[in-house]
Amino acid sequence: MKKTFLVIGAVCISAVLVSWGIFGHEHINKGAVLALPQPMQTFFYNHIDFVTQESTVPDLRKYTLSDKAENPRHFIDLENFGSMDSLPKTMSEAKAKYDDKFLSANGFLPWYIEEMMEKLTKSMKEKRKTEILFIAADLGHYIGDAHMPFHTSANHDGQKTNQKGIHALWEAQLPEMFGSKYNLYCGDAKYIDNVHNEIWNIINSSHALVTKTLDIEMELRKKMGEAKMYKKDEKGEVMKNKFHSSIFSDEYATAFHTNLQGMVENQMKLSTKSVASFWYTAWVNAGKPDLNDLDAKEVTDRNSKLMKKDVNQWKTGKMFGMEGEKEF
């Protein structure tokens, strides 16, 4: 059977440093599909390859295509917005209160997630297949970003506390090194009664981890010293990534991961549950449309056995290296 995908320009992202890393975003979206209820799950499983691979496209637009409009969708520097009680509730209110320059510099992730939810609900109600898949996959990316602590802070890379590089270490290097052992099973998707409140609960919970994470890394930095912190080349010089940040050594990353006591795994698991729940909520709010008739019956029939197998495997906490082929 030939595997086919809906792709965007067949552009490779593997060389780009992306938020949560390629590993993180792909496994969050893949897990979210497996956490969906029936009958919604069948449609998404038919397109699990696309939803998984497209999860990193927002970062492609940001880094590879240099789309200036993309960057502020991925974060919010909460410290620069003042009191939580004074924060706008919608994107339109945010744009009325702050100018474009401020929002571009400080981000508007939570408001953008809410906008994307409205678009996903509308596309489901109108049963627009391609729009559903594109928007759902993109929404999964932004929800994943919202669960990453440094996407909620002005000290987004530890640059204000002399801890530069901690962002990529936390969200990309650690999942790549240890993610294959994570148990990301999160139970079934749940209906979200208040989407606005849930988005801000995620943002605030993630932000609460910023200081803790910085403190843990600072203590480790003092304990191990810079001599053991970074990878070095044959000449003994510290290796840099394409963004000119120093690459942390495996020894240092392992120690940091241990000291975080499961934080990265837990945030990935929470992300997975949230993505599934947001997708499910959009579907319910759209009137629970039958999405299965958007695919040929033959496609669904071919994937049905694989879906049962993968869901059962997912419930054991194992979903890495998923086998099988699905057609778009």
C-alpha positions, -999 to +999 in steps of 0.1 A: +000+000+000+013+034-009+014+060+019+004+094+007+004+127+026-008+163+021+023+183+025+033+219+022+059+224-005+077+192+006+099+214+028+122+195+052+123+209+088+148+185+102+176+211+103+155+237+120+154+242+158+118+241+166+098+246+198+093+213+217+116+199+189+102+178+161+100+149+184+079+167+210+053+183+187+049+152+166+043+129+196+019+154+212-003+155+181+000+118+175-010+110+210-039+134+209-054+115+180-052+083+200-069+100+230-100+111+210-133+094+214-153+076+187-167+084+162-144+114+159-112+093+163-117+074+131-115+104+109-084+118+127-067+084+126-072+082+089-050+113+087-027+107+117+004+109+095-005+143+083-017+157+116+016+144+131+040+158+105+022+191+101+026+197+138+059+214+131+048+236+102+041+267+123+078+266+132+087+262+096+068+294+088+085+311+116+121+300+110+125+288+075+100+311+057+107+340+081+070+348+083+070+379+106+034+374+115+041+339+129+065+346+157+042+363+183+017+334+179+041+311+198+045+329+231+034+355+256+058+374+279+035+376+308+057+398+330+053+426+305+015+427+305+010+438+340-017+424+364-035+393+353-068+411+362-062+437+336-055+413+307-078+415+277-101+386+271-100+384+233-076+391+205-096+422+194-095+436+229-058+429+230-052+448+198-073+477+210-053+479+242-018+473+229-002+485+196+011+461+170+048+467+180+041+457+216+022+426+207+048+416+181+075+419+208+056+403+237+034+377+219-003+368+220-003+330+222-034+326+244-056+348+223-044+332+191-053+297+205-088+310+212-091+324+176-079+290+162-105+272+183-132+294+167-119+286+132-117+249+139-152+248+152-164+266+121-145+243+097-160+212+115-195+226+114-191+232+076-173+198+072-144+213+053-120+184+054-087+201+045-093+231+068-102+208+097-069+189+093-047+220+088-062+240+116-063+211+141-027+203+135-016+239+138-037+243+170-020+213+184+013+231+179+003+262+197-013+243+226+020+224+229+038+258+231+015+270+258+026+240+280+063+250+276+072+273+306+096+296+287+070+304+261+052+323+288+082+344+301+101+375+291+132+355+303+124+331+275+160+318+271+174+325+305+191+356+289+182+378+319+197+354+345+229+344+325+214+310+316+212+314+279+204+282+260+181+267+287+151+271+263+163+247+237+178+224+263+145+220+281+121+217+251+143+201+223+174+184+237+157+166+266+128+152+247+151+140+219+174+123+244+148+108+268+114+110+251+114+075+238+111+063+275+082+087+283+048+073+290+025+099+274-008+080+279-032+107+292-066+091+292-095+102+271-102+137+258-126+157+279-151+184+270-139+219+280-168+239+295-150+272+293-123+274+266-111+309+276-105+299+312-088+267+302-063+285+280-054+308+307-052+280+333-026+263+310-006+296+305-005+303+342+004+267+352+032+267+327+044+301+339+045+289+375+073+265+364+097+292+351+113+302+383+116+266+396+132+255+363+157+284+364+166+277+400+172+240+393+195+248+363+214+275+382+222+251+411+233+225+386+255+250+368+272+259+400+277+223+409+291+209+376+309+240+364+311+253+328+339+228+319+312+200+319+283+220+306+289+220+269+298+197+240+332+204+225+347+197+191+381+181+184+398+213+191+382+216+225+360+245+214+324+247+226+300+235+198+272+258+186+238+252+170+226+271+139+213+299+162+248+303+177+238+290+211+261+266+229+251+229+228+249+213+263+268+181+269+249+148+274+262+146+309+248+180+318+215+174+300+211+141+318+217+157+352+193+185+344+166+160+333+170+140+365+168+171+387+136+183+369+120+151+383+097+143+353+087+179+345+093+176+307+074+143+305+045+156+325+042+188+304+042+167+272+015+145+287-006+175+297-001+189+262-014+157+246-045+156+268-052+193+261-048+190+224-072+161+222-096+179+245-096+211+225-101+192+192-130+172+209-145+204+223-145+221+188-163+190+174-189+190+201-195+227+198-198+223+160-228+199+166-209+166+165-208+164+127-202+130+111-167+134+098-164+098+087-182+104+054-154+128+044-132+097+037-138+068+013-151+038+032-122+017+018-097+040+036-114+037+069-118-001+065-081-005+058-071+015+088-096+000+113-074-028+125-043-007+128-063+019+148-074-007+173-038-020+176-024+015+181-050+026+206-043-005+227-006+001+225-012+037+234-030+027+265+001+009+277+021+041+274+038+029+242+032+046+209+067+053+196+077+039+162+040+034+152+037+009+124+013+009+095+003+032+066-026+055+063-038+073+032-050+109+029 
